[in-house]
Amino acid sequence: MKSAAKIALPLILATALGGAANSFAGKDRPPTPEERGKIMKKLEALGYSSPGEIEIEGKYVEVEGVLHTDGKRYELKLDAKTLEVVKRKVDND
């Protein structure tokens, strides 16, 4: 019986702690100053400036209201690791 308890307790703890960790995984947050600098450098290289809001959302960076050299404002979704644009749409707000 003791051997079953030795196995069960770690499994219960791992499940409980894993659930707690997952509850934080989906939280949006602003970029750190270092992250913001890298994001801005990438955006400027692509012809963008003056973003309205930047948030880290899991595996992505969401940029709202960023101005492009074509004169339009866009909402962008960037891959958080590579900072490559994975989605772009005109910001109508």
C-alpha positions in Angstrom: 0.0 0.0 0.0 2.9 2.4 0.7 4.2 2.0 -2.8 0.9 3.1 -4.3 0.9 6.2 -2.1 4.5 7.0 -3.2 3.3 6.9 -6.8 0.0 8.6 -6.3 1.2 11.6 -4.3 3.7 12.9 -6.9 1.0 12.4 -9.6 -1.5 14.4 -7.7 1.0 17.2 -7.0 2.1 17.3 -10.6 -1.5 17.6 -11.8 -2.3 20.3 -9.3 0.8 22.3 -10.1 0.5 21.8 -13.8 -3.0 23.2 -13.7 -1.9 26.2 -11.8 0.9 26.9 -14.3 -1.5 26.6 -17.2 -3.8 29.2 -15.6 -1.0 31.8 -16.2 -0.1 30.7 -19.7 -2.9 32.6 -21.5 -2.3 35.9 -19.8 -1.6 38.9 -22.0 1.2 41.2 -20.8 3.1 44.2 -22.0 6.6 43.6 -23.4 9.6 44.2 -21.2 11.7 47.2 -22.2 14.2 44.8 -23.9 11.4 43.0 -25.8 9.8 46.3 -26.8 13.2 47.5 -28.2 13.6 44.4 -30.4 9.9 44.6 -31.6 10.3 48.2 -32.5 13.6 47.5 -34.4 11.8 44.8 -36.4 8.8 47.0 -37.1 10.9 49.9 -38.3 12.9 47.5 -40.6 9.5 46.5 -42.1 8.4 50.1 -42.6 6.2 50.5 -39.5 6.2 53.1 -36.8 4.1 54.6 -34.0 2.3 51.5 -32.6 -0.8 52.1 -30.5 -0.4 49.1 -28.2 1.9 46.1 -28.0 1.1 43.0 -26.0 2.7 39.6 -25.6 -0.1 37.0 -26.0 1.4 33.5 -25.6 3.4 32.6 -28.7 2.5 35.8 -30.4 3.1 39.6 -30.2 -0.1 41.6 -31.0 0.6 45.1 -32.3 -2.4 47.4 -32.7 -2.7 50.7 -34.7 0.8 50.6 -36.1 1.5 53.1 -39.0 3.0 51.8 -42.2 4.9 53.8 -44.8 1.8 53.2 -47.1 -0.1 55.6 -44.8 -2.4 53.0 -43.4 -2.6 51.7 -39.8 -2.5 47.9 -39.3 -3.1 45.3 -36.6 -0.2 42.8 -36.7 0.4 39.4 -35.2 4.1 38.5 -34.9 5.7 35.2 -34.0 7.1 36.0 -30.5 10.3 34.1 -31.2 11.2 35.2 -34.7 9.2 38.5 -34.8 8.1 37.5 -38.3 4.6 38.9 -39.3 2.1 36.0 -39.3 -1.0 38.1 -39.8 -1.7 41.6 -40.9 -5.0 43.5 -41.4 -6.0 47.1 -41.8 -6.9 48.6 -38.4 -10.3 50.3 -38.9 -10.6 51.6 -35.3 
